[in-house]
Amino acid sequence: MRANEPVDPRDAYGAFIRRQPKPSPPPTNASGWDEHLRKVRKGLYEALGLDHVKGCDLAPEVLGVVERDDYVIERLTFQSQPDVRVTANLYRPRRQDGPAPGVLCVHGHWPWARIDPTVQARCIGLAKLGYICLCVDAFGAGERAPIPARGTYHGGPPAGMLWAAGVPLIGLQVHDNRRAVDYLTSRAEVDPTRLAITGASGGGNQTLYAGALDDRFTAVVPVCGVGTYEAYLETACCVCEVVPGGLKFARTGDVLAMIAPRALLVVSALQDSPQFSFGEAAKSVARARSRFEALGAGDRLRHVGIDSKHDYNQPMREAMYGWLDRWLRGKGDGSPVAEPMIVTEDPETLRCYPDGPSRPKSIVSVPEFGRRQAAALLAALPPPPDHREAWEAEAATLRADLAEVLGGLPETAPRVLRTSYDPARRLATIEMEPEPGLMLRGYLSLPEPSAVDPPSVVIHASEEEVTAEAAQERGMRRTGKAGLAVATVELRALGRLKPATSRVANAADHNEAEWGVWIGRPLLGQWVYDLLQWIEVVTDVVDRLPEAASFRRAPISLQGQGVAGIAAILASPYAPGVANVTADFAPVQLAEGSPTAQKSIRMGALAPNLLRLGDIGRLASLAAPRGLEVSYDVGPDGASLWPFEILPEFAHTQAVYRLYDAEDRFSIQAPGK
């Protein structure tokens, strides 16, 4: 960009995200690495929600066998959680002398998931070379999708809702992969001391985390799935690749370092996308290498580049065969091993349930699992207290927990960059920095001096672009003779400041929502942050602007439309000066999880672990005893909801308002009223 060239405001949020703290240098010795990686492991367990996923008996079922001349393919399922089954295929040599090394093969975003010909090829190749290979469908993909079909996708808002439920998709995949190892080692044909894991793309990502967190793997081979965490902040990735808050406690090189001193082969495509490029992967490999070398295992780390696009092609497979031969069988020096002739199957041949509707209910999709998890979390929350003192003690803890889930509240004052006033339009233009590097704009519309009602200041935010003309129209419509000063304000990554990212899985804010989750600052929390800063700024402008003298120390009403309505509700507990809160067209039921739900909700509203504290209807209790009105409410599918549909969601809020004898200060309005 040339000097003095204007910055596109749509780029501001991405630039802010990428200015997060850079990684610290890697430790220089084994003990330093041990201390650092203890923190990384703890962070991963918490971020992936692994302590919240239940184990159970595997209860395996072999559903059929495909016989070939020199290998056999079994169609099978096993249970990874209570009433959650994994669909899988096991490839084994027809003849073997004693237990053979086992390989867990995890697919990426291939059209047919585990039964895609690209995935089959490595499994057949391994079986022909004497390995036993288990290939599983990732959670929400393949036969575990809501509707099994070619090209099913397990990302988007339904997977984002798993963030809010505290069990991100990558955590569920890692848990499934650990249970897959349990199954693999339960087979008499498998030598449990010689195990490996491999996968490409999203499967390479799974390989990275499963390999780091499960010491049973002797060798780990991620393909086209390793780059750097920082590179994810430049582009789109699947929800299954997002580690909530990952950039707060780790880098990709740290996760690779966790594998040492076990054998690690990283395979990159030289023509891959930036986040999986050879160059980005090389940065992470270099960071991990110091731990391998500190442990005397430098020869157990290798990075190979293949001149191809994103794939798991024959040269990549041959590199993997050679690496596994060296470290699982003591054969060769790790150089590529020629692949035997492979003929893949018609994908339909390998299905566990050829008739999709015949799948048992224990084949659970991502939306259904999210609904179950959210329902369980909400059911476990305590009922509203029966007296005010008990509630206020609980509310103090809830406010602190909510602030942490939101990624933190403002600790420094906002900076007002510019304020100008147009007397003809009675309109003040305000530009402010809620945080360094972000500029938000707002307009304060003042009523005519003849306004007769007691003065009040309204701060209004929405998902739409904020312009002077729209703000003036809103001000004229709202002020009249009512004595209202109306501030129409921007929030980051919305309206004019919406990044120029594409809609993914019907989510308009897919990428920017993921970026916020990566840095531990979910967008919902950043919107709350902006509103709190706007309260400070608008109050300051009113105090300094002579034309607004009559509004000094006037009560403030906070109004939000769409996701800004949720932000307004959640900001109010931290803003003592706010007297009233209104949420219009706000998605007030985040926990709904039917297969058709979450179609239109912004992913930015899905803050990790939010539902562990409650859905919006419970968290709204923190607004009491302020005036609170929710109206024109919508469900996760974007459809309007009538008061009787959402009243049960706000039962806790009603009960708390009763504790303050303020039932008349809380209301739910019908659409169109």
Buried (B, 14 or more C-beta within 10 A) or exposed (E): EEEEEEEEBBEBBBEBBEEBEEBEEBBEEBEBBEEBBEEBBEBBBBBBBBEBBEEEEBEBEEEEEBEBEEBBBBBBBBBBBEEBBBBBBBBBBEEEEEBBBBBBBBBBBBBBBBBBBBBBBBBBBBBBBBBBBBBBBBBBBBBBBBEBEEEBBBBBBBBBBBBBBBBBBBBBBBBBBBBBBBBBBEBEBBBBEBBBBBBBBBBBBBBBBBBBBBEBBBBBBBBBBBBBBBBBBBBBBBBBBBBBBBBBBBBBBBBBBBBBBBBBBBBBBEBBBEBBBBBBBBBBBEBBBBBBBBBEBBEBBBBBBBEBEBBBBBBBBBBBBBBBBBBBBEEBEBEBBEBEEBEBBEBEBBBBBBEEEEBEEBBBBBBBBBBBBBBEBBEEBEEBBEEBEEBBEBBEEBBEEBBBBBBBBBEEEBBBEEBEBEEEBBBBBBBBBBBEEBBBBBBBBBBEEEBEEEBBBBBBBBBBEBBBEBBBEBBBEBBEEBBBBBBBBBBBBBBBBBBEBEEBBEBBBBBBBBBBBBBBBBBBBBBBBBBBBBBBBBBBBBEEBEBBEBBEEBBBBBBBBBBBBBBBBBBBBBBEEBBBBBBBBBBBBBBBBBBEBBBBBBBBBBBBBBBBBBBBBBBBBBBBBBBBBBBBBBBBBEEEBEBEBBBEBBBBBBBBBBBBEBEEBBEBBEBEE
